[in-house]
Amino acid sequence: MEIVYSPRCLEYQQIGHPESPARLRIASVYLRGLGFGFLEPQPATDEDLLLVHTPEHIRRVEAGNFYDPDSPAYPNIDFYARLSVGGAILAQERRGFSLMRPPGHHAGPHFLGGFCYYNNIAVAVRRSGLKTLIVDIDAHHGNGTEAIFLGDERVVYVSLHHGYNYPGTGLTSRDNCLNYPLMPRCGPQVYLDTLKRALDEARGLGPFEQLAVSVGFDSYKDDPLASLGLEVETYRDIGKILGSLKVPTFAILEGGYVPEIIGPAVEAFIAGLREGGALIGPGPREPKG
C-alpha cells in the first residue's frame, strides 16, 4: 500500500494546537525507513470539491471568512485543505494510504470544524462513483461525513467512536449511517467485537465495490483527546477484520495526537489489511543489499 504524502502539509501550525505537523513529520520519516513507496498529490479542484460542498462553503474557506477556534483561518489554508483532498483522491485511485493534513471527517456540505475544512474521504468516494462502505475508526464521530452521505444509496457509513466526546453526534444509527458509540477506554476486545458486529450489519446493505477507511489513531490508549484504550497492535487487528471484506480498499488519516505512534500504527494497520486479504496497492519495497 503506497503512502500519499506531501511535505507541504507541514507548513502551517499554531503553537499548542494538537493538530500539529509533528505527527506527520515523524510518521513520514518512519514509513520511508520501512521502504514504503511515496506518492505526491495535487490540490483538488473546484469541480472535485463541489461534489460534496456548497459553493458558499468553498468561497468562505478560500477567503478565510470564517471563525472556528478549533479550525483556525491559517494563511493559505484553502491550498493545504485542497491538497489534503487531493491526497484522498490519489489514495482512492491507487488503493493507498493518504498521510495528509488537515483531516476531513468533521467538514460537512456547508460547515467546517474539528480541525477539518473540506471532507477528504467524501470527495474521493463521491468522485469514484462506486458503491462504497466507509468505515470511520477515528475516536470522534464523523458528523461531516454523515451529513454528506445520509440517505445516499451508494454509500454506507459506519462509525465507531467515543460516545461522550466532540462533536456530540452519532449516538444512534440513521438510515444508511450506522453508529456505534463506545465508552471511554473500552479496550481492544470490546472495540474489535463491536467492529465485527458493525460489519455484519453493514454487509446486509451491500455488496460493495470498495472500502474507504477514515483512520484515526486518537483511539490509542494514551491519546489526550479521545482515548478508547487501544494498543498499536490493535490497529493490525482492525486492519485484518476490514481486510476480510476482500474488496478494493483505500484509507486516509484523520486524527491521532501522540506523534510517535502514528508511523507504527499505520504500519500495523496496513499489515493487517494485507493479512486479511484486502485489495490494496503495493507494499514496502525489499531493502537492497
C-alpha positions as CSV (number, residue, x, y, z in Angstrom):
1,M,0.0,0.0,0.0
2,E,1.6,3.2,-1.1
3,I,1.7,6.3,1.1
4,V,0.3,9.5,-0.3
5,Y,2.1,12.5,1.2
6,S,3.3,16.0,0.6
7,P,5.8,17.8,2.8
8,R,3.9,21.0,2.1
9,C,1.2,19.9,4.6
10,L,3.8,20.6,7.3
11,E,3.9,24.3,6.6
12,Y,1.1,25.5,8.8
13,Q,0.8,25.3,12.5
14,Q,-0.4,27.1,15.6
15,I,1.6,26.8,18.8
16,G,-0.2,24.5,21.2
17,H,-2.7,23.2,18.7
18,P,-2.9,19.4,18.9
19,E,-3.2,19.0,15.1
20,S,0.4,19.8,14.6
21,P,2.8,19.0,11.8
22,A,5.0,16.9,14.1
23,R,2.7,13.9,13.9
24,L,3.1,13.6,10.1
25,R,6.7,14.6,10.0
26,I,7.7,11.8,12.4
27,A,5.4,9.3,10.7
28,S,6.6,10.0,7.2
29,V,10.3,9.5,8.2
30,Y,9.4,6.2,9.9
31,L,7.4,4.9,6.9
32,R,10.1,5.9,4.4
33,G,12.6,4.0,6.5
34,L,10.5,0.8,6.1
35,G,10.6,1.1,2.3
36,F,7.1,2.3,1.6
37,G,6.6,3.9,-1.8
38,F,5.5,7.6,-1.6
39,L,3.2,9.4,-4.0
40,E,2.7,13.2,-4.0
41,P,-0.8,14.6,-4.6
42,Q,-2.1,17.6,-6.4
43,P,-4.6,20.0,-4.9
44,A,-8.3,19.3,-5.5
45,T,-10.2,21.5,-8.0
46,D,-13.4,23.3,-7.6
47,E,-15.1,20.6,-9.6
48,D,-13.9,18.0,-7.1
49,L,-15.0,20.0,-4.0
50,L,-18.4,20.8,-5.5
51,L,-19.2,17.1,-5.4
52,V,-19.8,17.4,-1.7
53,H,-19.6,21.1,-0.6
54,T,-21.7,24.1,-1.4
55,P,-20.1,26.9,-3.5
56,E,-20.6,29.2,-0.5
57,H,-18.6,27.0,1.8
58,I,-15.7,26.8,-0.7
59,R,-15.7,30.5,-1.1
60,R,-15.6,31.1,2.7
61,V,-12.6,28.7,3.1
62,E,-10.8,30.4,0.1
63,A,-11.3,33.8,1.7
64,G,-10.6,32.7,5.3
65,N,-14.0,34.2,6.0
66,F,-15.0,32.1,9.0
67,Y,-14.3,31.7,12.7
68,D,-13.8,28.4,14.5
69,P,-11.5,28.1,17.5
70,D,-10.5,24.5,16.6
71,S,-10.1,25.2,12.9
72,P,-8.2,28.5,12.5
73,A,-8.2,30.6,9.3
74,Y,-4.5,29.9,8.8
75,P,-2.8,31.8,5.9
76,N,-3.2,29.8,2.7
77,I,-5.4,27.2,4.5
78,D,-7.5,26.7,1.3
79,F,-4.4,25.4,-0.5
80,Y,-3.5,23.0,2.3
81,A,-7.1,21.7,2.6
82,R,-7.3,21.2,-1.2
83,L,-4.0,19.4,-1.1
84,S,-5.3,17.0,1.6
85,V,-8.4,16.3,-0.5
86,G,-6.1,15.6,-3.5
87,G,-4.3,13.1,-1.3
88,A,-7.5,11.2,-0.7
89,I,-8.4,11.3,-4.4
90,L,-4.9,9.8,-5.2
91,A,-5.2,7.2,-2.5
92,Q,-8.6,6.1,-3.9
93,E,-7.1,5.8,-7.4
94,R,-4.0,3.8,-6.2
95,R,-5.6,1.9,-3.3
96,G,-3.2,3.7,-1.0
97,F,-3.0,5.4,2.4
98,S,-3.2,9.2,2.4
99,L,-0.9,10.6,5.2
100,M,-2.0,14.2,4.9
101,R,-3.4,17.0,7.0
102,P,-5.8,18.7,7.7
103,P,-8.2,15.9,8.4
104,G,-11.7,16.0,6.9
105,H,-14.5,14.0,8.5
106,H,-16.0,16.9,10.6
107,A,-16.5,19.0,7.4
108,G,-20.0,18.9,6.0
109,P,-21.6,20.2,2.9
110,H,-21.7,23.8,4.3
111,F,-19.7,23.7,7.5
112,L,-16.2,23.1,8.9
113,G,-15.0,22.3,12.4
114,G,-12.9,19.9,14.5
115,F,-9.6,20.7,12.6
116,C,-11.4,20.0,9.3
117,Y,-12.1,22.3,6.3
118,Y,-13.1,20.0,3.4
119,N,-14.1,16.4,3.7
120,N,-11.3,14.5,2.1
121,I,-12.8,11.0,2.1
122,A,-16.2,12.2,1.0
123,V,-14.8,13.9,-2.1
124,A,-12.8,10.8,-3.1
125,V,-15.7,8.5,-2.6
126,R,-18.2,10.6,-4.5
127,R,-15.8,11.2,-7.3
128,S,-15.2,7.4,-7.7
129,G,-18.9,6.8,-8.4
130,L,-18.5,3.3,-6.7
131,K,-20.8,1.7,-4.2
132,T,-18.8,2.3,-1.1
133,L,-18.6,1.2,2.5
134,I,-17.0,3.9,4.6
135,V,-15.6,2.7,7.9
136,D,-14.6,5.5,10.3
137,I,-12.3,4.3,13.1
138,D,-11.4,7.8,14.4
139,A,-12.4,8.1,18.0
140,H,-14.6,11.1,17.2
141,H,-17.8,10.8,15.2
142,G,-17.5,11.9,11.6
143,N,-20.5,14.2,11.7
144,G,-19.5,15.9,8.4
145,T,-19.3,12.5,6.5
146,E,-22.6,11.5,7.9
147,A,-24.2,14.8,6.9
148,I,-22.9,14.4,3.3
149,F,-24.0,10.8,2.8
150,L,-27.1,10.4,4.9
151,G,-29.7,8.8,2.6
152,D,-27.2,8.2,-0.2
153,E,-28.0,4.7,-1.7
154,R,-24.4,4.3,-3.0
155,V,-22.7,4.7,0.4
156,V,-23.0,3.0,3.8
157,Y,-21.2,4.9,6.6
158,V,-20.1,3.0,9.7
159,S,-18.5,4.9,12.7
160,L,-17.1,3.5,15.9
161,H,-16.4,6.4,18.3
162,H,-16.2,7.8,21.8
163,G,-19.8,8.3,22.8
164,Y,-19.1,11.2,25.1
165,N,-16.9,13.5,23.2
166,Y,-16.8,16.1,20.4
167,P,-18.9,16.6,18.3
168,G,-21.7,15.0,20.4
169,T,-23.3,13.3,17.4
170,G,-23.6,9.7,16.3
171,L,-25.4,8.4,19.3
172,T,-27.9,6.4,17.2
173,S,-27.9,5.0,13.7
174,R,-29.9,6.7,11.0
175,D,-30.8,5.2,7.6
176,N,-27.5,4.2,5.9
177,C,-25.3,5.6,8.7
178,L,-24.5,3.0,11.3
179,N,-23.2,4.5,14.5
180,Y,-21.6,2.6,17.4
181,P,-20.8,4.9,20.3
182,L,-18.4,3.4,22.8
183,M,-17.4,4.0,26.4
184,P,-14.1,5.8,27.0
185,R,-11.1,3.5,27.3
186,C,-13.3,0.5,26.4
187,G,-10.2,-1.5,25.4
188,P,-9.3,-3.7,22.4
189,Q,-11.7,-6.6,23.0
190,V,-14.8,-4.5,23.2
191,Y,-13.7,-2.4,20.2
192,L,-12.9,-5.4,18.0
193,D,-16.1,-7.2,18.9
194,T,-18.1,-4.1,18.1
195,L,-16.3,-3.7,14.7
196,K,-17.2,-7.2,13.8
197,R,-20.8,-6.6,14.7
198,A,-20.9,-3.4,12.7
199,L,-19.5,-5.1,9.6
200,D,-22.1,-7.8,9.9
201,E,-24.8,-5.1,9.9
202,A,-23.2,-3.3,7.0
203,R,-22.9,-6.4,4.8
204,G,-26.7,-6.5,4.8
205,L,-26.7,-3.2,2.9
206,G,-24.0,-4.3,0.4
207,P,-22.5,-5.6,-1.8
208,F,-19.7,-3.0,-2.0
209,E,-17.3,-2.1,-4.8
210,Q,-14.8,-0.5,-2.5
211,L,-13.9,0.1,1.2
212,A,-12.8,3.6,2.3
213,V,-11.4,3.9,5.8
214,S,-11.2,7.1,7.8
215,V,-8.3,6.1,10.0
216,G,-7.9,8.0,13.3
217,F,-5.3,6.9,15.9
218,D,-6.9,9.0,18.7
219,S,-8.4,5.8,20.0
220,Y,-4.9,4.9,21.2
221,K,-4.6,4.3,25.0
222,D,-2.5,7.4,25.7
223,D,-4.2,9.9,23.3
224,P,-5.0,13.1,25.1
225,L,-8.3,13.8,23.3
226,A,-10.5,10.7,23.0
227,S,-8.8,7.5,24.1
228,L,-10.6,4.2,23.7
229,G,-7.8,2.3,25.3
230,L,-6.4,0.7,22.1
231,E,-2.8,-0.6,21.7
232,V,-0.7,0.0,18.5
233,E,-1.1,-3.8,17.7
234,T,-4.9,-3.3,17.9
235,Y,-4.7,-1.4,14.6
236,R,-3.3,-4.6,12.9
237,D,-6.3,-6.5,14.2
238,I,-8.6,-3.8,12.9
239,G,-6.9,-3.9,9.5
240,K,-7.3,-7.7,9.4
241,I,-11.0,-7.5,10.2
242,L,-11.6,-4.9,7.5
243,G,-9.3,-6.7,5.0
244,S,-11.6,-9.8,5.3
245,L,-14.1,-7.9,3.2
246,K,-11.7,-8.5,0.3
247,V,-12.7,-5.5,-1.8
248,P,-10.6,-2.7,-3.2
249,T,-9.5,-0.6,-0.2
250,F,-8.0,2.9,0.4
251,A,-7.5,4.8,3.6
252,I,-6.9,8.4,4.8
253,L,-5.6,9.8,8.0
254,E,-8.0,11.6,10.3
255,G,-6.9,12.3,13.9
256,G,-4.3,10.8,16.3
257,Y,-2.3,13.1,18.6
258,V,0.5,11.0,20.0
259,P,3.0,11.7,17.2
260,E,5.4,8.9,18.0
261,I,2.8,6.1,17.4
262,I,1.4,7.3,14.1
263,G,4.0,5.6,11.9
264,P,4.0,2.3,13.7
265,A,0.2,2.4,13.8
266,V,0.0,3.0,10.0
267,E,2.4,0.1,9.5
268,A,0.3,-2.2,11.7
269,F,-3.0,-1.2,10.1
270,I,-1.6,-1.8,6.6
271,A,-0.1,-5.1,7.6
272,G,-3.5,-6.2,8.9
273,L,-5.3,-5.2,5.7
274,R,-2.9,-7.3,3.7
275,E,-3.2,-10.3,6.1
276,G,-7.0,-10.0,5.9
277,G,-7.0,-10.1,2.1
278,A,-7.8,-6.5,1.2
279,L,-7.2,-5.5,-2.4
280,I,-4.7,-2.7,-1.9
281,G,-1.7,-1.3,-3.7
282,P,1.9,-2.5,-3.4
283,G,3.6,-2.7,0.0
284,P,7.1,-1.8,1.2
285,R,10.0,-2.5,-1.1
286,E,12.5,-5.1,-0.1
287,P,15.7,-3.5,1.3
288,K,18.6,-3.5,-1.0
289,G,21.8,-5.5,-0.3
